[in-house]
Amino acid sequence: MAVTTVASNNKLIQFAKEINREFVRENLFSPYLGEGIDAIIRRRTELKSGGEQMNIPLVTKLTGTGKSTGVLAGDEERIDNYGMRVWLDFLRHAVATTNSEQQKDSADIFGEAKPLLSDFAKERLRDEMIQAFMALPSESAPSGLGSANGQRVNGILFGDSTAAQKNTWVADNVDRVVFGNALSNHYSSTTIATFTSALSVVGTAQKFTVTTLQLMKRRAELCAPKIRPYKTSNGYEYYVVFAGTYAFRDIAASLETVNRDARAREGSGMDKNPIFQDGDLMYNGVIIRKVPEISTAVSSGTLAGGFTGWSALVSGGVSGRIEPVFLCGQQAATIAQGRALKPTFRKEDDYGFISGTGIETAYGVAKNFKKHSMYIPGTSTLNSSFGGGDSSLVQWGTVTGFFSAATDS
């Protein structure tokens, strides 16, 4: 019997009309971003009326003794203030196609342009926020400001910083950095360690745990200038921690017993207990939020957006990989918004043959800092002898921790 076979060109091919896009995570900093003075990440919009720079005034508390019946005239206290500058730059992106390519299209690929561009903008802001939290404060404009690709992240990018710049940053922020599980890892009463030496003593057991979380919180409470926690209307105080995938894994394991034993009988336990549900963790007035892209930045390669990976952390500890964690209070960072995100369209269309759509926005992202005299904690010794300055550039609302965080094997 002769069986008829279908020629390859006559075989039925069904082309799906519904397009599957790669997953793009929302900006996980968004819930802590606001325009109020109590926001963890504050969005400022003064630049919408024009300008390349924004000045942000920062003022510390009064520390004088005051007077009772003594003469007050001539004994007034100076208000310690500083103006932090934030530079903005443009971000633009676009996609284009021609009528001939659209004629061949079976699924309206170009129709995905707008959501893809929107995702691109969300990703870029998220990644730039991560870079800003890790950047070293600087009073100079960003090195790439106004270049072809621009630079919206203010400060010295960590991946591009020198050993001397890292050492200065440690000395300038000696009371608000944590290396592993002991403050003695980076300073004593007479000296401040270099960044590399402080990192090198962080062993595999010195992970991000309940113990080191509380150490970071105490730094925020005791450093000078102090880091202001977020306050609720009923008087409760909270700090917020942003941690990468592997550091979050370790703190979640450390909190598992607490959540199992202390929360086992609460109502709707399956819905609320972090053992069963993914999401933010909370312990002793600290909210811990996972931002997986922090882990991605610990790399020896080039990251999305053209950023240099944090290669100094890839094998910086006693036995390998280190991951940063950021504990934040009010006004830890600023987004200086110049132009809101808007759609753009190509005008050079070759008589209507080329279609192009894009986006445009302008902003700057910065970790807040203030020029301030920094002393070795518990002493009257200025840090200037150890790479810092009598007027150090001090992180205003952030404690930075470095902990062992091996990847999954």
FENJOVEN-V391729 format. One record per backbone hydrogen bond with DSSP energy under -1.0 kcal/mol. CO is the residue of the C=O (numbers start at 1). NH is the residue of the N-H. E is the energy in kcal/mol with one decimal. If there is no record, write none. Layout:
((CO,NH,E) (CO,NH,E))
//
This chain:
((7,10,-2.0) (27,30,-1.7) (29,32,-2.0) (30,33,-1.9) (32,41,-2.4) (34,43,-2.7) (36,39,-1.6) (39,331,-3.4) (40,332,-1.8) (40,333,-1.4) (41,34,-2.2) (42,335,-2.6) (44,337,-3.1) (45,48,-2.0) (46,49,-1.3) (47,50,-2.0) (52,88,-2.3) (54,86,-2.5) (56,84,-2.7) (58,82,-2.1) (72,75,-2.6) (80,60,-2.0) (82,58,-3.0) (84,56,-3.2) (86,54,-2.3) (89,363,-2.0) (91,361,-1.8) (93,359,-2.5) (95,357,-2.2) (97,355,-2.8) (98,102,-2.2) (99,103,-1.9) (109,112,-1.9) (110,113,-1.8) (112,116,-2.2) (113,117,-2.6) (114,118,-2.3) (115,119,-2.3) (116,120,-2.2) (117,121,-2.0) (118,122,-1.9) (119,123,-2.7) (120,124,-2.5) (121,125,-2.1) (122,126,-2.2) (123,127,-2.7) (124,128,-2.3) (125,129,-2.0) (126,130,-1.8) (127,131,-2.1) (128,132,-2.2) (129,133,-2.2) (130,134,-1.3) (131,135,-1.1) (136,156,-2.9) (142,145,-1.7) (144,147,-2.1) (152,365,-2.9) (156,136,-2.6) (157,160,-1.3) (158,161,-1.2) (162,166,-2.1) (163,167,-2.3) (164,168,-2.2) (165,169,-2.0) (166,170,-2.2) (167,171,-2.3) (168,172,-2.9) (169,173,-1.5) (173,176,-2.3) (176,400,-1.8) (178,402,-2.4) (182,185,-1.5) (183,186,-1.9) (183,187,-1.4) (186,193,-2.6) (191,188,-2.6) (194,198,-2.4) (195,199,-2.3) (196,200,-2.0) (199,202,-1.6) (202,318,-2.1) (203,206,-1.6) (205,207,-1.7) (206,404,-2.3) (207,209,-1.0) (209,213,-2.6) (210,214,-2.1) (211,215,-1.5) (212,216,-2.1) (213,217,-2.1) (214,218,-2.3) (215,219,-1.7) (216,220,-1.9) (217,221,-1.9) (218,222,-2.0) (219,223,-2.1) (220,227,-1.8) (228,330,-3.6) (230,238,-2.7) (232,235,-1.8) (236,232,-2.7) (238,230,-2.9) (239,287,-2.8) (240,328,-3.5) (241,289,-3.4) (242,326,-2.2) (243,291,-3.2) (244,248,-2.6) (245,249,-1.9) (246,250,-1.6) (247,251,-2.0) (248,252,-2.5) (249,253,-1.9) (250,254,-1.8) (251,255,-1.8) (255,259,-2.6) (256,260,-2.3) (257,261,-2.8) (258,262,-2.5) (268,271,-1.2) (268,272,-1.5) (269,273,-2.7) (273,276,-1.8) (273,277,-1.6) (281,288,-3.4) (285,239,-2.0) (286,283,-2.4) (287,241,-3.5) (288,281,-2.4) (289,243,-2.5) (291,294,-2.3) (292,296,-1.1) (293,297,-1.3) (295,298,-1.2) (297,299,-1.7) (297,310,-3.0) (301,309,-2.4) (303,306,-1.8) (307,303,-3.5) (309,311,-2.0) (310,313,-1.8) (311,314,-1.1) (313,322,-2.8) (320,317,-2.9) (321,405,-1.8) (323,403,-2.1) (325,401,-3.0) (326,242,-2.6) (327,399,-2.8) (328,240,-2.4) (332,368,-1.8) (333,42,-2.6) (334,366,-2.3) (335,44,-2.8) (336,364,-1.6) (339,362,-1.8) (342,360,-1.8) (344,358,-3.1) (347,349,-1.8) (349,353,-1.3) (349,354,-2.6) (353,99,-2.1) (355,97,-2.7) (356,346,-2.2) (357,95,-2.4) (358,344,-2.5) (359,93,-1.5) (360,342,-2.0) (361,91,-2.9) (362,338,-2.7) (362,339,-2.1) (363,89,-2.1) (364,336,-2.7) (365,154,-3.2) (366,334,-2.9) (368,396,-2.4) (370,394,-3.0) (372,392,-2.1) (374,383,-2.4) (376,379,-2.1) (381,376,-2.6) (383,386,-2.4) (383,388,-1.7) (392,372,-2.8) (394,370,-2.4) (397,329,-2.4) (399,327,-2.9) (400,178,-2.2) (401,325,-2.3) (402,180,-3.0) (403,323,-2.9))
//
